[in-house]
Amino acid sequence: MVVPREAATAYLQQLHRLTHLGAKHLSSTSRATGHYVKGLDRLSEEVVRQCKACQLVNIHPSQVGTGQRLRGDRPGSYWEVDFTEVKPARYGYKYLLVFIDTFSGWVEAFPTKRETATVVAKKILEDIFPRFGIPKVIGSDNGPAFVAQVSQGMAKILGADWKLHCAYRPQSSGQVERMNRTLKEAMTKLSLETGVADWTVLLPFALFRARNTPGPLGVTPFEVLFGAPPPLSADPWSVPTDTHTPQSLLARLKALETVQKEVWTPLAALYQPGELQIPHQFQVGDFVYIRRHRAANLEPRWKGPHLVLLTTPTAVKVDGVAAWIHASHVKRAPPSDDTYHGWAAEKTDNPLKLRIRRCPPPAEPAADK
């Protein structure tokens, strides 16, 4: 039986409402009924795309390429920070505040009793700034200690740009997230070797291991900062010399400068961001669904639709959500009555300006005769 073109969409919509099958299985079911529909596969895809229930529940594979994380161009300029929880130790320490220099890989970590903005600001002002200078950029997730006014106000006073990464996107803070795991694994191994159960005692030795692990160019964070490996043992064949003369100090400084030029330049070039593999296609004014990361029982995987307000090459900012959302966590919402707000955004020649125009409401469907 041949289904007329004008009735094909209604027929497939009725069949889809009964089954909520995907486009491929919907086409197979239609063929099994003995009905012939011209352009069946295309119409099936359109019907499924217009079904709001399927859009809110079905899995949507991401087609957005991974970008490249920004790093500093010299030691101490760009830090990533994060809290990680460790089993309670002596004196009530249960958190580890981890800082990592994105250029050299140098790590600083501090046991803390609370996960608060005051602790973050105190460590930056008393430990990071006096030893490494004022950071240009600080990156973190959207944890309460990092979005608080104390942390953000301190960064503003220092002139540092505090970049809050996309929510539910640990890859954005990948360097510090990996260091959290590295430190925990190192302390576990040290505990097995020594029998010491208090992780705060083992932390300095875990930091030593992390600071002396070779990086991308085969040099360790210690070597990037100091120009030489750490003194691990005395050389029994070396001749004692006076190392406190001005000439020897000047020679060491010149050698350090040479090492820095030979290491820092290629390391900075290695960290230069490349081209985005597959940039997302979302634009200001689009309506999108957002992935629900903590769905309750019988709750759909997606929520929305939401209006896209701002975009970057890898993320979008939508109405009703405070944090930026990675493009892999959104999908386009098909036009419907739910997405009609009476206005539409249009691009202009100026990339910093948009034209807002009123658009007519969608036409009412024709009544059945």
N, C-alpha and C positions, 0 to 999 in steps of 0.2 A: 504494500500500500504506500503510495506516494503522499507525503505530507506537504501541503502547499507552503510556499515561502512565508506568507504572512502568518501562518499558524504554527510554523516550526518552532519559533522561540517559546510561544506559550506551551506547546507540547513538551518541550525539553524542560521548561521551568516546572511544570507539574510533575514530570518524572523525577526531577532532581529533588523537589520538596518531599517526595515519598521516600527517597533513598539517601540523599545527601552524598552521593558518590562523587568521586573526582572526575575530571574531564574524560580521562581515558576509559574508565569503567562506565561512565554515563553513555559514551558513544557505543560501547560494546552492548550495554543493556538495550539501547534503542534499536540496534541492528537485530538483536535476538528477538525482539517483538515483531519483526517483519515489516517495520515501517522504514521507508526510505526518505532521508532528509538530505537535501543538497547542502554541501559544506558542513556536514555533521560535526566534524572534529572542531572546526573553528567556532561554531555556535555553542558546542558543549563547553569549550574553554570560556566563552563569554558568559554563559549562564552561571558557571561555577564562580567566576570572578565577581559577578554581581550579587552572589549570595552572601549576606553579611554574616550569617552563622558560620559558614565555612571559612570566611576570611578571619574570623575571630578565633577559630579553633585549629585549623589546619596548619601543619608545619610548613614553613617557608624557608627554603635554603638560601643562605646569603650569597650574593654575587658581587659583593664589594671586596676589592683587594685590600690587603693589609698595607697601611702606610709605614713610614719609617719614623721612629721616635727621634725627637730633637735631643741633642746633647750639647754640653758646654764646649767652648773652643779653647779652654785652658782650665787647669785645676782650680776648684773652688768657685767656679762661676755658675754652675747649674747643679743643684742637689735634688734628689728625690727622697722623700721621707714617708715613713709608714709605721704604724703600730702593729705588732704581732703579739699574740698571747702565748705565754709559756706557763707550764705548770707552776703553781705557787712555790716560791723558794723561801729561804729564811728572811725574816723581817717583813714579810708580806709583799715582796716583789712578784708581780704576776704578768707584767707587760714588758716588752722590749721595744724601745723607740730607736728605729734604725734610720740613719742618714747614709746616702751613698753619693759620691761625686760622680756624675755621669761621664765625665771626661777620663779621669784616671782609674775609676773603679774603687777608689779609697773609701772605706766604710768606717763609720762611727756608730756605736750602739750603746744605749744607756738603759739599765734596768729602771723601771718605774713602778709605782704602786697604783697609779691611776692613769687613765687614758684621757687627759684633759688638755685644753689649749694652753693653760698656764705652764704645764710641763714642757710643751713644745716650744713656747716662746722663751722660756728660761734656758733650755739647752742651746737654742740658736744664739742667744745673746751672750751666754757664758762660755760656750764651748766651740761652736762653729765659727762665729764672727771673729773672736780674738785670735784664732789659730789659722784661719783660712781666708779671712777678709769678708767683706759684705757680699753675699751671693746676689747675682743678677736675677736668677730665676730659681724658684722652688716649686717642685711638682709633687702632687699628692692626689689621693682619691678624695671622695666627698665625705670623709668621716667627720663626725661632730667636732673633733678637736682641731680640724683643719679649716672648716668653714666658719668657725666661731669668730666673733669680732676681735677677740684678743689676738689671734694668729694673723688675721687679715690686716688689722690695724698696725701690728708690729712690722709686717712686710711693707706696708705703705710708708711707714716712717723711715725704714731702711732704704726705701727705693727699690725693693725687690718685687719682681713680677711673680705672684703666686698663681700657678696654673693648676686649676682643678680638673682632673681627668674625667673622662666619660664614666658615668655610673655603670656598674656591672661590666666593666671592661678592664680586667686586671692586666691585660697586655699593655695598656697605656702606662702602667707603672711596673713594667716587666722587670726592670733592672733591680729595683728594691724588693720586689716580690721574690725574685730568685735568690737574692741575698738573704731574705728571711729564712728560706728553706736551707740555704747553705750553712748559716750559722746554727740552726737547730740540729742539722745533721752532724756538724762538727762537734757540738757540745754533747750529743748523744754518744759519739765515738769516744770522746775524751772521758765521759762518765764510765763507759764500759772498760776503758783502759786503766783508769785510776781508781774506780770505785767511789768517786766523789759524786754525791747526789745533788748538791747545791749548784744550780746552773750559773749563778752569779759569780761563783769562784772560777768556773771554767770559761766564762765569756772572754777574758783577755787573751787566752790562748786560741780560742776560736777566731777572734779578730786577727791575730797574728797569721794564722793559716790563710784567712781570706785575703789579707793584704799582700800576701806573697804567693798568690796563685796567678800564673801567667794569663794575660789577656789576649786580645785579637792579634797583636803584633809579636806575641811571645815575650812581652815584658810584663812585670808585675806592677800593681799600683804603687808599691814601695819604690820601685825603680823609676817610675814615671815622676814621682814627687822628689826623690832624693838623688837620682842619677846613678845609683849603685845599689847592689843587693844589700840586705842587712848583714851586719857582722854576726855570723853564727858560731864561729870558732876562731881561736887565735892561730896564726901561721907560725909553727915552731921554727921555720927556716928564715923568717924575716929578721932583718937587722933593725934593732931599735933606733928610731930617729926622733928628733925633736919636731913634733907636729904642731907646735905652737908658734912657730916663726911667722912673721908677716908674709914671707915669700911662699911658704908652703900653703898658707891659707888662701893667698891669691891664686896659686896654681890650682887648688881644689875648686875654687869658685869658677875659674875659666873652664875647667873640665866639666863642671856641672852645667855651665851655659852651653857647651858643645853638645853634651848629651841631650839637653832639653831641645835644642834645635833639631837634632837628628831623630828624636822620638815624637815631640809634640806636633811638628808639622805633618808628618804622615798620619798620625793618630787623628788630628783634626780633619784631614782630608778624608779619612776613612769614615768619619761620622757625618759627613755632609749628606743631607737628605736627598734621595733620588726621586725619580718620577713615580707618582702613584700608579700602581698596576692597573686597576679598574676603578676610576673615580665614580662615586655614586651619582645618580641622575636626579636626585631630589632638588627641587627649587623652592624659593620662597613663594608661598601661596598654595602649595600642594597640600593635600590631606593624606595623612599616613596613619597606619596602625603601629602601636608600640608593643614590643615583646614584654609580656608579663613574666618576670623572673621568679616570682614566688607565688605561683597560682595555688589557690586553695582547692579543696575537693570540688569537682565539677565546675571549676571556674575556667573560662577560656584562656588560651595562651596569649591572646593579643587584646589590647584595649584601645579605644578610640572611636571614631577618627579624631586626630588632632591636626591643627593647622601649623605648617612649617613657617616659622618666623625668621630664622637666620640659618645660614649654612656655612660650613667649612669644607675643605676637601674630604674630610673623613667623618664629620658629625653634623647633626642638625639640632636646632633649638625649636621646640614646639610650645604652643600655648598650654598652660596648665601644669607644666612640669618644670621644676627649677633647674635641674642639671641638664647639661648637654648630653645627647644620646648618640652613640656610635651608629653609623649608617647601617651596619650589619644587624642592628636590633630594631629596624623599622622596615615596613613594606608599604607600598603605595595603596591607598584606599580608592576604589573605583568611585566615580561620581554617583551621587544619590541624593535623595531629599535630605538625608542627615547632614550632608556636607554643604548644603546651601546656607550661606550666611548673608546673602544680599550684596556682597562686595567681592571683588576680584583684584588681585595684584598683578601688575604688568611691569616688565623690565623697561628701563630707559637706557639711553646712551651712557649715563653716569652710573657706574657700578654701585655707588653709595646711595642712590635714590630709587624709589619705586613709585609707580603711578597707581593710585587706588581709584577704581571706578565701580559704579553701581551696576549690577547685572540683573536682568529680569529673572523672575522665578521660573523653575522648570515647568514646561507645559503639562497640563493635566492629561492623563491618558484618555483616549477616545472611548466613549461608552460603547459597550457591545450592543449590536443591533439584533 
